[in-house]
Amino acid sequence: MLVDQAIFTSAQTAQRDGYQLVATSPGVSDDDARQLALWCPSHDALVDRPAAKSINFHPLPSGAFCISRTVPAGEEYSARGGPRIHTHCLIVSPEVFARFANDPFAVVNAAVGGGDLDVPAQLPTSLDRLPLIGRASVVNEELLKGLADELGPTSLANVLDQALHARCVALVNGPPAEHVMAGLIACLPSECRLELSFSTGLRHSPQRRFRLLAPGGEPSHHRQLSRQHGISVINLAALRDDGLDRLAAWPQAVGRTLAAGGPAALTACFTRPRPGFTLANLDSLADELAHSGKPETPLSSRPAPSKQATAAQAASLSVAQATRHGPSQTLASLQPEVLEQLEALDDAVYNTIDRQPGALENLVLLWPQAMAQLDADLLESSREQYLDYAMRVWQDRRATTADPHTAIAVLDVLALLYDADL
């Protein structure tokens, strides 16, 4: 998958001096570029804290989304004091974003893991499109469980309620804002996450209309923010357990679910696609969440994405292959079009087993292409990973419930991968 990118920082260029878009890749439209220039931060916008940085997320006019990371990057050329602020933007299409469950933090983790967001020693004047490798489970269960344990399920539900109903929520004190915002995102179906713009470490600015922010500053600054229309300030270090009854239906259901059994029921509830679902529809989903049991197959049981071992294929490249071909044959060296083919194959296999509409038909087309085009060792490692996943799904279903539909889906995949008439 290739995504467009842009860099916004302070520089002297032929066009102007000061903060500006110094470089973009060819696919960034003029409308999107103008919006990036409005949303990206300039001098002194980064909250002053140890290891200062900010992860930011907002929509763009083209229908794509900007996911960016802002960090300090040395001295200002103007010598006016304070660090130069450097923001690296990824412009992600809805199709690419869906591979990461519409979770901006998963996209950033994929890019940071490969060093793609590192501050360059010399600012470029143009950028290529960036290969973005990996995928994400629909709920980061480990992170959400840790946050629920730290804040308490009821307090987390109260924060979620305010985040859903206030125009802007400023989170102050308490756990790292990045963890809290990632946890709130995990409490929402992936389709709704597109509406929750945020910044984890920028000062409040009226021109950056984030829905969630962590503005830092002293208590006097927090009081000043709370007096502004539409801004709700939540002190995460002084949350009160006011119960769940006064909350809207969805935060209530989330609080009770996390208290009763942890995040697994959220994974079960979110696995089914809901095209067009919005935050306004959330309360209608509360009853379904309340009755969600153990997820049929948690997406977290799929091979975990990373730059070193993304998708099923590279994770199990044989020792013999590595010995024969050396590091040049590892995942990082594969051509982008091969990586895209592998990832498309992953989606087709996993979605077929999860009984997603049209997935089997897509797999029937993709697998013969993979057999004809991919390296034999890579193809075999893929097949082994898919077999392992299929068998784990089958065993999980047999241990929890009689599910003939899943058994049929697993058999369909195995029959295709091993050219058998099952």
C-alpha positions as CSV (number, residue, x, y, z in Angstrom):
1,M,0.0,0.0,0.0
2,L,1.3,3.4,-0.9
3,V,0.2,6.6,0.9
4,D,1.0,10.2,0.2
5,Q,2.9,12.3,2.6
6,A,3.9,15.9,3.4
7,I,6.3,17.7,5.8
8,F,5.3,21.0,7.5
9,T,8.0,22.9,9.3
10,S,9.9,26.2,9.5
11,A,12.3,26.8,6.7
12,Q,13.6,29.4,4.2
13,T,12.5,28.4,0.7
14,A,12.1,30.0,-2.7
15,Q,8.4,30.5,-1.9
16,R,8.6,32.0,1.6
17,D,10.2,32.0,5.0
18,G,8.7,30.5,8.1
19,Y,6.3,27.6,8.7
20,Q,5.0,26.0,5.5
21,L,4.6,22.8,3.6
22,V,8.2,22.3,2.5
23,A,7.5,19.0,0.6
24,T,4.6,16.9,-0.5
25,S,4.3,13.8,-2.6
26,P,2.6,14.0,-6.0
27,G,-0.9,12.8,-4.9
28,V,-1.5,15.6,-2.4
29,S,-4.2,17.8,-3.9
30,D,-4.2,21.6,-3.6
31,D,-7.3,21.5,-1.4
32,D,-5.7,19.0,0.9
33,A,-2.4,21.0,1.0
34,R,-4.3,24.1,2.1
35,Q,-6.0,22.2,4.9
36,L,-2.7,20.7,6.0
37,A,-1.2,24.2,6.3
38,L,-4.2,25.2,8.5
39,W,-4.1,22.1,10.8
40,C,-0.4,21.7,11.2
41,P,1.2,23.5,14.2
42,S,3.8,26.3,14.1
43,H,6.2,27.8,16.6
44,D,5.6,27.0,20.3
45,A,2.5,24.9,19.6
46,L,3.9,21.7,21.0
47,V,3.1,21.1,24.7
48,D,6.3,21.3,26.8
49,R,6.8,18.0,28.4
50,P,9.6,15.4,28.5
51,A,10.1,13.6,25.2
52,A,7.6,16.0,23.7
53,K,5.6,14.8,20.7
54,S,2.1,14.9,19.4
55,I,0.1,12.4,17.3
56,N,-2.6,14.2,15.3
57,F,-5.6,13.0,13.3
58,H,-8.2,14.9,11.2
59,P,-10.1,14.6,7.9
60,L,-9.2,16.2,4.6
61,P,-11.4,17.7,1.8
62,S,-10.5,14.9,-0.6
63,G,-12.1,12.3,1.7
64,A,-8.7,11.0,2.8
65,F,-7.4,11.5,6.4
66,C,-4.3,13.1,7.8
67,I,-2.4,11.2,10.4
68,S,0.7,13.1,11.6
69,R,3.4,13.2,14.1
70,T,4.8,16.5,15.5
71,V,8.2,16.5,17.2
72,P,10.8,19.1,18.1
73,A,13.6,19.2,15.5
74,G,16.5,21.4,16.5
75,E,16.9,25.1,16.4
76,E,14.9,27.6,14.5
77,Y,16.7,29.1,11.5
78,S,15.5,32.5,12.7
79,A,17.2,32.1,16.1
80,R,14.0,33.4,17.8
81,G,14.3,30.8,20.6
82,G,12.6,27.5,21.2
83,P,12.8,24.4,19.1
84,R,11.7,24.1,15.4
85,I,8.5,22.1,15.2
86,H,8.5,19.4,12.5
87,T,5.3,17.7,11.5
88,H,5.3,14.7,9.1
89,C,1.9,14.0,7.6
90,L,0.6,10.8,6.1
91,I,-2.4,11.2,3.8
92,V,-4.3,7.9,4.1
93,S,-7.2,6.9,1.8
94,P,-10.3,5.3,3.4
95,E,-9.3,1.9,1.8
96,V,-5.8,1.9,3.3
97,F,-7.2,3.2,6.7
98,A,-9.6,0.3,6.8
99,R,-6.7,-2.1,6.9
100,F,-5.7,-0.6,10.2
101,A,-9.2,-0.7,11.6
102,N,-9.4,3.1,11.2
103,D,-7.0,3.4,14.1
104,P,-4.6,6.3,13.6
105,F,-2.2,5.0,16.3
106,A,-1.9,1.7,14.4
107,V,-0.9,3.7,11.2
108,V,1.7,5.7,13.1
109,N,3.1,2.6,14.7
110,A,3.5,1.0,11.3
111,A,5.3,4.0,9.9
112,V,7.5,4.7,13.0
113,G,8.5,1.0,13.1
114,G,10.2,1.4,9.7
115,G,11.8,4.8,10.5
116,D,9.5,6.5,7.9
117,L,8.7,9.4,10.2
118,D,12.2,10.2,11.3
119,V,13.3,13.8,11.0
120,P,15.6,14.0,7.9
121,A,19.0,15.5,8.3
122,Q,18.3,17.7,5.3
123,L,14.8,18.9,4.4
124,P,13.6,17.5,1.1
125,T,11.9,19.6,-1.5
126,S,9.7,16.7,-2.8
127,L,8.6,13.3,-1.5
128,D,7.7,10.0,-3.0
129,R,4.6,8.0,-2.0
130,L,5.4,5.9,1.1
131,P,4.9,2.1,1.4
132,L,2.8,1.5,4.4
133,I,2.9,-2.2,5.5
134,G,0.7,-4.1,8.0
135,R,-2.8,-4.2,9.4
136,A,-4.4,-3.9,12.9
137,S,-6.9,-5.8,14.9
138,V,-10.3,-4.2,15.4
139,V,-9.6,-3.7,19.1
140,N,-6.3,-3.3,20.9
141,E,-7.4,-5.4,23.8
142,E,-4.2,-5.3,25.8
143,L,-4.1,-1.5,25.7
144,L,-7.8,-1.1,26.5
145,K,-7.6,-3.6,29.4
146,G,-4.7,-1.7,30.9
147,L,-6.5,1.6,30.6
148,A,-9.7,0.2,32.2
149,D,-7.6,-1.2,35.0
150,E,-5.9,2.1,35.6
151,L,-8.9,4.4,35.4
152,G,-11.6,2.0,36.3
153,P,-14.3,0.8,33.8
154,T,-16.9,3.3,35.2
155,S,-14.5,6.3,35.0
156,L,-13.4,5.3,31.5
157,A,-17.1,5.1,30.5
158,N,-17.6,8.6,31.9
159,V,-14.7,10.0,29.8
160,L,-16.1,8.2,26.8
161,D,-19.5,9.8,27.4
162,Q,-18.1,13.3,27.4
163,A,-15.9,12.6,24.4
164,L,-19.0,11.6,22.4
165,H,-21.2,14.5,23.4
166,A,-19.0,17.6,23.8
167,R,-17.8,19.6,20.9
168,C,-14.2,19.5,22.2
169,V,-12.7,17.6,25.2
170,A,-9.4,18.6,26.8
171,L,-7.8,15.8,28.7
172,V,-5.4,17.0,31.5
173,N,-3.2,15.2,34.0
174,G,-3.5,11.5,34.6
175,P,-2.3,8.8,32.3
176,P,-0.5,9.7,29.0
177,A,-3.0,11.3,26.6
178,E,-1.9,9.0,23.8
179,H,-3.0,6.0,25.8
180,V,-6.3,7.5,26.8
181,M,-7.2,8.5,23.3
182,A,-6.1,5.2,21.9
183,G,-8.4,3.5,24.5
184,L,-11.3,5.7,23.6
185,I,-10.9,4.8,20.0
186,A,-10.8,1.1,20.9
187,C,-14.3,1.6,22.5
188,L,-15.8,2.6,19.2
189,P,-16.7,0.5,16.1
190,S,-14.1,1.2,13.4
191,E,-16.6,3.0,11.2
192,C,-17.2,5.7,13.9
193,R,-13.5,6.4,14.5
194,L,-13.3,8.6,11.5
195,E,-15.3,11.3,13.3
196,L,-13.0,11.5,16.3
197,S,-10.2,14.0,15.4
198,F,-7.6,14.5,18.0
199,S,-4.2,15.8,19.1
200,T,-2.2,14.2,21.9
201,G,0.3,17.1,22.5
202,L,-0.6,20.4,20.9
203,R,-1.7,23.5,22.6
204,H,-5.3,24.5,21.9
205,S,-5.9,26.7,18.8
206,P,-9.2,27.7,17.3
207,Q,-7.9,27.0,13.8
208,R,-7.1,23.4,14.7
209,R,-10.6,22.1,15.4
210,F,-9.7,18.8,17.2
211,R,-12.4,17.0,19.1
212,L,-10.0,15.6,21.6
213,L,-6.8,17.4,22.8
214,A,-4.3,17.3,25.6
215,P,-3.3,21.0,25.9
216,G,-1.0,20.7,28.9
217,G,-0.3,23.8,30.9
218,E,-1.1,24.9,34.5
219,P,-4.5,24.7,36.3
220,S,-5.1,28.4,35.5
221,H,-4.9,27.5,31.8
222,H,-7.3,24.6,32.3
223,R,-9.8,26.9,33.9
224,Q,-9.5,29.4,31.0
225,L,-10.2,26.6,28.6
226,S,-13.2,25.4,30.5
227,R,-14.8,28.9,30.2
228,Q,-14.6,28.6,26.4
229,H,-17.8,27.6,24.7
230,G,-18.0,23.9,23.8
231,I,-14.8,22.8,25.6
232,S,-15.1,20.3,28.4
233,V,-12.0,19.9,30.5
234,I,-11.5,16.4,32.1
235,N,-8.9,16.1,34.9
236,L,-7.9,12.4,34.5
237,A,-6.1,12.4,37.9
238,A,-9.3,13.4,39.8
239,L,-12.1,11.4,38.1
240,R,-15.1,10.7,40.3
241,D,-17.0,7.4,40.2
242,D,-20.4,8.8,39.4
243,G,-21.8,5.5,38.3
244,L,-23.2,4.6,34.9
245,D,-26.9,5.3,35.1
246,R,-26.7,8.9,34.0
247,L,-24.6,8.1,30.9
248,A,-25.9,7.6,27.4
249,A,-26.7,4.0,26.4
250,W,-23.4,3.2,24.6
251,P,-20.9,4.4,27.3
252,Q,-23.1,2.6,29.8
253,A,-22.8,-0.6,27.8
254,V,-19.0,-0.2,27.4
255,G,-18.6,0.4,31.1
256,R,-20.6,-2.7,32.1
257,T,-18.9,-4.8,29.5
258,L,-15.4,-3.8,30.6
259,A,-16.3,-4.4,34.3
260,A,-17.8,-7.8,33.5
261,G,-15.3,-9.4,31.2
262,G,-12.9,-7.1,29.6
263,P,-12.5,-6.0,26.0
264,A,-13.2,-9.4,24.2
265,A,-16.9,-8.6,23.9
266,L,-16.1,-5.4,22.1
267,T,-14.0,-7.3,19.6
268,A,-17.0,-9.6,19.1
269,C,-19.4,-6.7,18.6
270,F,-17.1,-4.8,16.2
271,T,-16.1,-7.7,13.9
272,R,-19.2,-7.4,11.8
273,P,-18.9,-4.6,9.2
274,R,-21.4,-1.7,9.5
275,P,-21.0,0.5,6.4
276,G,-22.2,4.0,7.0
277,F,-22.4,3.6,10.8
278,T,-21.8,6.9,12.7
279,L,-21.4,8.1,16.2
280,A,-25.1,9.1,16.1
281,N,-26.0,5.4,15.7
282,L,-24.0,4.2,18.7
283,D,-26.7,4.0,21.3
284,S,-28.6,1.6,19.0
285,L,-25.7,-0.8,19.3
286,A,-25.8,-0.9,23.1
287,D,-28.1,-3.9,23.3
288,E,-26.0,-5.9,20.9
289,L,-22.9,-5.2,23.0
290,A,-24.7,-6.2,26.2
291,H,-25.4,-9.6,24.6
292,S,-22.0,-10.1,23.0
293,G,-20.2,-13.2,24.3
294,K,-16.8,-14.5,23.6
295,P,-15.7,-13.3,20.1
296,E,-15.9,-16.0,17.5
297,T,-12.3,-15.4,16.5
298,P,-10.6,-12.3,18.0
299,L,-8.7,-10.4,15.3
300,S,-5.8,-10.2,17.7
301,S,-5.3,-13.9,17.1
302,R,-4.3,-13.1,13.5
303,P,-0.6,-12.7,12.8
304,A,0.5,-9.4,14.3
305,P,1.6,-6.7,11.9
306,S,5.1,-5.2,12.1
307,K,7.8,-3.9,9.8
308,Q,9.9,-7.0,10.6
309,A,7.1,-9.5,10.1
310,T,4.0,-8.1,8.4
311,A,1.2,-10.2,7.3
312,A,1.4,-14.0,7.4
313,Q,4.1,-14.4,4.7
314,A,7.3,-12.9,6.1
315,A,6.8,-14.1,9.7
316,S,7.7,-17.6,8.8
317,L,10.3,-17.3,6.0
318,S,12.4,-20.5,6.5
319,V,15.9,-20.5,7.9
320,A,17.0,-22.3,4.8
321,Q,15.8,-19.5,2.6
322,A,17.4,-16.9,4.8
323,T,20.7,-18.8,4.6
324,R,20.6,-19.2,0.9
325,H,19.5,-15.7,0.0
326,G,20.6,-13.6,3.0
327,P,19.0,-10.4,4.2
328,S,18.1,-9.2,0.8
329,Q,15.2,-11.7,0.7
330,T,13.6,-10.6,3.9
331,L,10.3,-8.6,3.9
332,A,11.9,-5.2,3.9
333,S,13.5,-5.8,0.5
334,L,10.4,-6.9,-1.3
335,Q,9.0,-4.7,-4.0
336,P,5.9,-2.6,-3.0
337,E,3.8,-4.4,-5.6
338,V,4.7,-7.8,-4.0
339,L,3.9,-6.5,-0.6
340,E,0.5,-5.2,-1.8
341,Q,-0.2,-8.6,-3.4
342,L,0.7,-10.4,-0.1
343,E,-1.5,-8.1,1.9
344,A,-4.4,-8.5,-0.5
345,L,-4.0,-12.3,-0.1
346,D,-4.0,-12.0,3.7
347,D,-7.3,-10.0,3.6
348,A,-8.9,-12.5,1.3
349,V,-8.0,-15.5,3.4
350,Y,-8.8,-14.0,6.8
351,N,-12.1,-12.4,5.6
352,T,-13.1,-15.7,4.0
353,I,-12.7,-17.5,7.3
354,D,-14.5,-14.7,9.0
355,R,-17.3,-15.1,6.5
356,Q,-17.1,-11.6,5.0
357,P,-19.3,-11.2,1.9
358,G,-17.4,-11.6,-1.4
359,A,-14.2,-12.7,0.3
360,L,-14.2,-16.2,-1.0
361,E,-14.8,-15.0,-4.6
362,N,-11.9,-12.6,-4.2
363,L,-9.6,-15.4,-2.8
364,V,-10.5,-17.7,-5.8
365,L,-9.1,-15.0,-8.1
366,L,-6.0,-14.0,-6.0
367,W,-4.7,-17.4,-5.0
368,P,-3.9,-18.6,-8.6
369,Q,-2.3,-15.3,-9.3
370,A,-0.1,-15.7,-6.2
371,M,0.9,-19.3,-7.3
372,A,2.0,-18.0,-10.7
373,Q,3.8,-14.9,-9.5
374,L,5.3,-15.4,-6.0
375,D,8.5,-17.0,-5.0
376,A,7.9,-20.7,-4.1
377,D,9.4,-20.4,-0.6
378,L,7.4,-17.3,0.1
379,L,4.2,-19.0,-1.2
380,E,4.8,-22.1,0.9
381,S,5.4,-20.0,4.1
382,S,2.1,-18.1,3.4
383,R,0.2,-21.4,3.0
384,E,1.6,-22.7,6.3
385,Q,0.6,-19.5,8.1
386,Y,-2.9,-19.6,6.7
387,L,-3.2,-23.3,7.6
388,D,-2.2,-22.5,11.2
389,Y,-4.7,-19.7,11.4
390,A,-7.5,-21.8,9.9
391,M,-6.9,-24.7,12.3
392,R,-6.8,-22.3,15.3
393,V,-10.1,-20.8,14.3
394,W,-11.6,-24.3,13.8
395,Q,-10.4,-25.5,17.2
396,D,-11.7,-22.3,18.9
397,R,-15.1,-22.7,17.4
398,R,-15.4,-26.4,18.4
399,A,-14.4,-25.5,21.9
400,T,-17.0,-22.7,22.3
401,T,-20.0,-23.4,20.0
402,A,-21.2,-25.5,17.1
403,D,-20.7,-23.4,14.1
404,P,-21.1,-25.2,10.8
405,H,-20.8,-22.0,8.8
406,T,-17.3,-21.4,10.1
407,A,-16.4,-25.0,9.5
408,I,-17.5,-24.6,5.8
409,A,-15.5,-21.4,5.4
410,V,-12.3,-23.1,6.8
411,L,-12.8,-26.1,4.5
412,D,-13.3,-23.7,1.5
413,V,-9.9,-22.1,2.3
414,L,-8.1,-25.4,2.8
415,A,-9.5,-26.9,-0.4
416,L,-8.3,-23.9,-2.4
417,L,-4.9,-23.6,-0.8
418,Y,-4.2,-27.3,-1.1
419,D,-6.0,-27.9,-4.4
420,A,-8.1,-30.6,-2.7
421,D,-11.7,-31.7,-3.2
422,L,-12.9,-31.7,0.4
